Amino acid sequence: MARITFIGAGSLIFTRNLVRDILTFPLLKDSTLVLMDIDKERLEFARRAVQAIIDKGNYPARVETTLDRKEALKGADVVLCTILSGGVQVWRHDIEIPKKYGVDINVGDTRGPGGIFRALRTIPVMLSICRDMERYCPEAFLLNYTNPMAMLCRAMQRESHIRVTGLCHSVQGTAEMLAKWIDTPMEQITYLCAGINHQAWYIEYKKNGQDAYPLIRQALKREEIYREEIVRNEMFLHLGYYVTESSGHNSEYNWWFRKRPDLIEKYCLHGTGWNPGEHAYILKEYLKAEKTWKQEVKKWFEEGAPISLERGHEYAAYIINALQGGEPFEFNGNVPNTGIITNLPDGVCVEVPVLANRRGFNPIHVGALPPQCAALNSINISVEEMAVEAALTGDPTLVFHAVAYDPLTAAVLSLAEIKKMVREMLQKNRDYLPQFKSISI
């Protein structure tokens, strides 16, 4: 019987859907599902949702809940992490302060000033989870869904022996989107995708073994398809390879789309995809969700907790099944670069194909990325490396240097302006940065 622990189980929709998927595997149907959160009310809702799934499926699984992380981790085989360090009222400043200085951010949870400060707050928490795992479940696997993915995984992989990978929906989501654009079922699609989180590249994208990029270029001539992902489609048309994650996210990770109001108007406001790039998109969504989540959850229970028991497409359930001895499963995960991508630095966190089986995580060699793709990855990796070092050492000057080399920030502000902005952000976050003895720069 597998013991599967959810840290941050109050992320209700994610927990509910993942438990549904896990229990569809015969090898996992009798799992013990341990739910942990610091919010007692959210935790109780999660427990009721998981129990409803167990009851509907008549599974021999059991659910446990606790507010104590150490208790949740004892004897775990797999740990899943979906936490938010500091809450919405803290990380809103990651978006609002840069805007005051002219840096217009769409999401701000992965890179740029917002991603860097979220990493500074979250890395100590993630490392404390690893330390508890080293004590209470040293052989367990950690599957991380928390952002900023690359920086958190890099810190954990550098500082702990716990076997950890980071999972993101953007690889399979983008592959499916491209298949839809060329009217092809996914069974006919194969691809090789590699790079860094939210900026991995489809080095190969094939239909029935043949290069499908000419079909995608043809599809982009249709206005409705071009407008669905304006930023990413522009990147593809000019760089030659399609990139993962939404246009809104990717508009933040380079110099080209958000440095002037006219460019934001042209590229970031009129796309038809789920996140074209408006200012503070995710912050607005979180603030709305904070006001309505209780009513929505209560309504779901009042309606009899309706949920299909059919397995979905979430990677984690397939990975857990493979780790427990079921069918091996290939996915794109975040792992240390041990020569996997030959023109990115050794040791940094890369997002590459990984085979999960009873042996654990087995990354697959990729080779060199196209130089234009590696160049953009390398700039963002350099920023991430400085930010991780800052989080581990408590060096505020490294925070400034990390933000100073962020492509979007550097395209908008001078060094003096960046330093002033970083000082304000450090001051606003000082209560959440215990590793910093000083925040003076």
N, C-alpha and C positions, 0 to 999 in steps of 0.2 A: 504494500500500500504506500503510495507516494504521499509525502507530506509537503504541501505547496503553500507557501506563505506570501501574503499580499501586504506589502508595506505601503500605506496610503490607500487602503481599501475603500475609503470614502469617495474615491473617484468612481461613482456608482455605475454609470453606464459601461465604463471599461471593465470593471470587476464583474458585472453581471454577464456581459457578453463573453468574456474570456472563460469564466466558469462554465458557461453553457458549452463552449467549444471543448474545453478540457474533458468534460464528462462524457463526450461522445466517443472517446477512445476507450476500447475495452480494457486496455492496460491501466487506465486512469479512473475508471468509473467508481472505484472504491476509495478514492483519494481522501485524505484529511485536508480540508481547506481552512487555513488559519488566516483570519482577517485581522489586521491591525491598523488603527488610525488614532490620531490624537483628538479627533472630534467624536465625542460619544454618540451624538445624534446621528451623524452620518454613518458611523460604524453600525449602529442598530439597523438603519435602513439597509445597509449592505448585507447584514446577516439575514434579514427577512427575505431579501431578493435571492440570495444564494439558496436558502432553505426552500423557497418556492420552486426553484429550478430542480433541486434534488427531489422534491415531492412530485413534481409534474413528470419527471423522467423515471421515477421509482428507482433511483440510483442508490447503491449501498454506500454512498459517500457520507461524510459527516463534516459539519462546519463548527469551527471554534472562533471566538472573538476575544480580543484583549486590547487594552490600551498600553500594555507594556511590551515594548519592542523586543526586549531580551527574551521574554516568555514566548513571543511569536516565533523567534528564530530557533529555539531549541529543537534540534533534531530535524531541521528542514532539509529537504532534498533539493528544492528549487525555491528561490526567492524572487518575487517580482516587485519592482519599485516604481511607484507613480506618486511622487511627493511634490509639493510646492513649498519652498522655504520662504517664509516671510508673509505670504498671503498677498492678495490683490492690492491692498492698501499700501503695501511696501513697494512692490515691483511696478506700480503705476508711475513712480518717480523715474524709473528707467526709461520711460517713454516721454514723460512730460518735461523733464529737465532738458534733455537734448533738443526737443522741439523749440524750447525757448531760445536756444542758441542757433537754430536753423537746421538742425539735423532731424529730418522727417522720417520717423520709424513706423513701419507697418505692424510688425509683431514684436521684435526685440527680445526673443527668448533664446536665440541660438548664437548670434554673432553681434558685432557692433557694441556700442556702449551698453545697451540693455542686456545682451547676452553675457558680456563680460561681468557686469555687476551681479547678474543672477548666478553666474559661476562662483563669484567670490562668496556669496551667501550660502550656496548649496554644497560646494565641495567639502567643507568641514563636516556637514551632516552626512553626506554620502560616505566619507571616510570613516565616520563613527559607526555607520551601518556595517561597513566592511570589518571593522575591529570587532564588533559584536559577532559577526559571522565567523571570524577566525576563532572565536572562543566557543561559540555554541553550535556551529554547523560548518566546520572548516572544509568539508568536502562538497558543500552545496554549490550550485550554480546560481549566479545572479543575472537576471534579465532586467535591464534598465530601460524604462520608458521616459525618464525625466530629462528635461532640457535644462541647459544646453548640452546636448548629447555628447558631442566630441570632447568637450572640455571635462565633463564629469567622468567619462570613461577613461580618458587619458590620465586623470589624477588617480583614479582607482587602480588602473592597470599598472601604473608606475609605483604606487605606494603599498599595494596589498597583493598577496598571493591568491586571493579569491578569484575563481574563474568567472569573469564577467564579460558580457557583451551588451551592446546597446541596440535596441530595435526601433525602427521607424517605419511608418506606413508608406512613405513616399516612393520607394522603389517599385513595389508591386502596384501601387496606385497609378503611377505614371505609365508603367508598362501596359496596364489595362486601358488607360486613356488613349495611348497611341494606337493600340490595337483597334479600339472603337473607331478612331479617325480613319483608319484604312479598311474598316469593315471586315475585320478578321477575327475569328474566335481565338482565345488565348491558347488553345491546344495547338495551334499552328505557329505560335510565336516562341522564339528562343532569344535570349539576350545575355550579354556580359556587361555588367554595370559595376563601376568602381570609381573611387575618389574619396571624398570626405562626406560626412553627414550633411544632408540637404544640398550638397553640391557634388554628387556623384554623377558620372557620365555613362551613357549607354554607348560603350566602345563598339559593341555590336548590337544590332537590333534586326532580327531576321524573321521572315515569313517562309515557312517550309524550307528552311535552310538557305534562302536567298536574301541578300541585303534589302531591307525594307525602307531604308532612308529615302530612296527616290519616290516611293509611294507617299511617304510623309510630306516631302517637299511639295508634291503635287496636291496633297490634301490641304496644305496651308494656303493655297491659292483661293480656297473658299473662304469668304469673309467671316462666316460664322465660326469656322474652326480657328482661323488666325486670332480672332478676338477672344476666344475662350482662354487663351494663355499668352497675352501679348508679350510680356517680358521674356518668358521662356522661348517663345517662338522667335523673337528677335535674336536671342542668344544663339539658338540653333541655326538660324539663317546666316549668321555672321561667323560663328565659331565652328560649325560643322557637326556638332554632337549635341544630343538632347540631354538636359540636366534634370535631376530629380528635384522634387518639392515645388510648391506653388510659385506663381509669378510674384505674389506679394512678398513672400520670404526672399526669393532670389533678387528682387529689386533692391534689397538691403545689403547684399553681399558683394557688391562691386561698385564701380564709379559711374556707371552709365545712365541710370534711370531716375535717381532721386535727388540729384544735386541742385536742380533748379525747378522752380514752380512750373515752368512750361513743359519740362520733361515729365514731371509727375502727372500733369494734366494729360499729356499725350499717351503715356505708357502705363500709368498706374491707377487710373480712376475708371476706365471704361471697358475693362475686360469683363467677360461674362462667366469666368470660372468662379469657384467658391471664394477665392481670395485674390482679387486683382491687385490690391496694393494701397488701399486708402489708409490714411493716418490712423494709428492706434486701433486697428481692426480687432485684434484679439483682446485687447484691454476692454473695449466696448462690449465684446461678447461675454467676457468674464463678469463684468459689472452687471450685465443683464441677468446672467445665470445666478449670481448671488441673490438676486431679488426673487427669483421664481423657482429655484430648484426644489424647495420644500413642497410647494403646491403641486409641481409636476410629479414628484415622487409619490406623494399621497394619492394623487389621482390615479397613478399606475396601479397602486395596491388596491384602491377602491374598485378598479375595473377587473380585479382578479389576477393581477400580475401577468398580463398577457406577454408571452415570449415564445417564439418558435424554438424548438429544441434541435433544429437542423444546424449542423456545423457550419460556422462561418469561415472567413479566410484569415483570421488573425494568426500571425506567425507563431506566437508564443506557445499555443496549444500543441502545434505540430513539433516544435522544438522540444518541449517537455516530454512528449511521447517518445521522441527519438532518444533523448538523454536517458530515459528509463528503460530503453531496450527495444522500443518499437521501431517502425520503419525509419531509416535514416532520412533526413530532411535537409535540403539545401535552401539557404536564405541569404540575404545580404545583412551582415552584422558589422558592428564597430569593434575592431580588434587592433592590437599593436601592429605596426608595419614592420614585420620581420623579413624584409626583402620581397614582400608581396607585390607592392608597386615600386618599381625600381627607380623611378625618377621623383619620388617623394622621400623625405628624410626618414631614416630608421627610427623606430620606436614610437613615432607619432600615431595618433588614432586615425585609422582609415576605415572606410566603409566598403567592404568587398564581399564576394561570395564566400560563404562558410558552410561546411557540411557538419550538421549535428548528428551524432550517434552516441553509442554507449561510452565511447572514449572521451566525449566532450565536444568542444568547438574545434573544427579543423579547417582553418582558412585555406583558400585555393589561390595558387599563384596567378597573378595577372600580367606582370611585366610592366612596360612603360606606358604611361598615358600619352595621348597626343600632347605636344608641347604647350599649345595654347590652353589646354585643360589643366595640365600640371602647373602652369604659371599662376592661374587664378587660385587653384587649391593651395599653392605654396604660400601666397600672400596671407591667406586666411589661416593657414597652419601656423605661420610665424606669430600672428596675433594671438592665437589660442595658446601657443606655448608660453608666451609672456604672461598671459592671464593666469594660466595654471600655476606657473612659478610664483606669481604674485599671491595667489590664494594659499599656496603651501608655505610661503615664507613670510607673509604679512608685509610685503614691500610695496608701499604706495606709489613709489616712482615707477615700478614696473606696471602698475595699473595705468598710469598716465601713458607710458610708452605703448602699451597694448592698444589703448584707445587711439593714440596718435597715428598708429599704422593701420587702423581699420579703414578700408578703402572709401566707404561712404563719408565717414567723419572727415578724413583727410581731404576729400574733394570739396568739402563745404567750409571748413574752418582752418584758421592758422594755428600754429603750435601754441601760441599764447592763449588763444581762445579755447583750444582744447584743454589746456591746463586749468583754466578757470572753470570750465564745465566739470571736469573730473573732480576738482576740489569740492564743488557743490554736491556732486553725487556721492563722494566719500562722506561728506558731512551728513547727508540725509540717511546714509546707510550705516553710520558708525555703530549703532546698537546691534547690528546684525553681522559685524565683522570682528569677532573676538580675537582672531589671529593677528590683527593689526594693533601693535603697541602704539603706533602713531599713524595719523592719517595726513600728516603734513607733507606737501610736495612743493 
